[in-house]
Amino acid sequence: MDTIKNVINIDKELCSGCRRCSQVCPVNAIEGNQGEPQSINRDLCILCGQCIQICSVYSMDTNKNNEPNFAAYNLGRLKELKSALNNSNLIKMVQCAPAVRASIAEDFGLGLGDLTPGKLAASLRLLNFDKVYDTSFGADITIMEEGSELINRVMENKNLPMFTSCCSAWVKYIENQHPEILKHLSSCKSPQQMTGVIMKTYGAEIENIDPSKIFSVSVMPCTCKQHECDREGMSSSGYKDVDLVITTRELAYLIKDAGIDFVNIKEEEFDNPLGNYSGAGTIFGVTGGVMEAAIRTGYELITKEKIEDVNLSFIRGNERIRTAKVKVGDWDLNVAVVCGLKNVDTIIESIKDGSCDYHFIEVMTCPQGCISGGGQPKILLDEDREIAYEKRKASLYKHDSNLLVRKSHENPHIKKLYKEFLGEPLGRISHDLLHTKYKATKIK
């Protein structure tokens, strides 16, 4: 299957040539003259879906997802998913990214940024999923692995700075346009892929399930995640670790199509142990969240002392590039958070000319992280866009602050996972299951 074509498309019969999509594309992949239908340069496109989010040209004729046809759209995988949900021979498992719970309610007439994890879990069970898990659990695993990897690199003074690798569009961009700095990417798989491989190994083992019968689904705020799960090296479980990805919007369409009353449904919990997460795991949904989660754990792993305040406000914000110096024991850790892919090239150039003095850099392609992803509910009015982003962000930070466990390494289910199955971060099993390699695909 041509997943790139399946993910991002422009309907030339609908496109008015307003070129708003070209203005938000971080890699200049939208081509065409003003007033004429646009096209996508497939070699440049990183599948972030920001063109889909900004497009406001539509026809009231509905598409297969029962929404108005927009000129920029993603075709999605709902037909395939419905078939799987009706297959009694499959064990259907699903994971949901943290940003989904802070946005899906908007598609059911609730407030911008309303947090609805309980309604989300209950709806997924009514859709016939056998196990309802949480990608935030995989985010906690990511911190254990990525934090340990960063410590090793700093101690060895090797391949610094280290970039985060959670954002699949960012990884695709580096492989496409800057393969010479691939060694600076963390080798960690994304939380989606870590959760997927654990579902079909540890999860199958503790539930006494044949992993060959598991159909693994991810609900993501991102239109690039289907590409990610189709990458080479994403079958460490012995099977395809994540079989299919749908977006937040697609899940909303699916819930409506099933006649589920999302607004009034009785709330339920995610399944344990792979549905149990820390506050650090949930803030992966906002830009700066990965960095903050990593510092919360990294500080304590290095110093063996409690961090004074887990609310690292100096990491939070909307600046294009946020920088900080973090005192971690005897180390001064220089960190940066890049808010939107359009702002990363100055850092890349500083690495090439040898002037970069950062140790750890988080990059998220979408302007405010996953909460503003290409698969999130569409915001048709420009004046609502920033309000929605701020409220989604506030919901995730509030969710974090209300949880008893707010550091990944203190999640009791993460401790149990390592004790019973993985062994130790960066150990043999972790390396085989949770880490990956990258491949240069530089455009000629």
Summary of the structure (lengths in Angstrom):
residues: 444
radius of gyration: 20.6
end to end distance: 23.7
largest distance: 62.5
contacts: 1584
relative contact order: 0.17
helix: 44%
strand: 14%
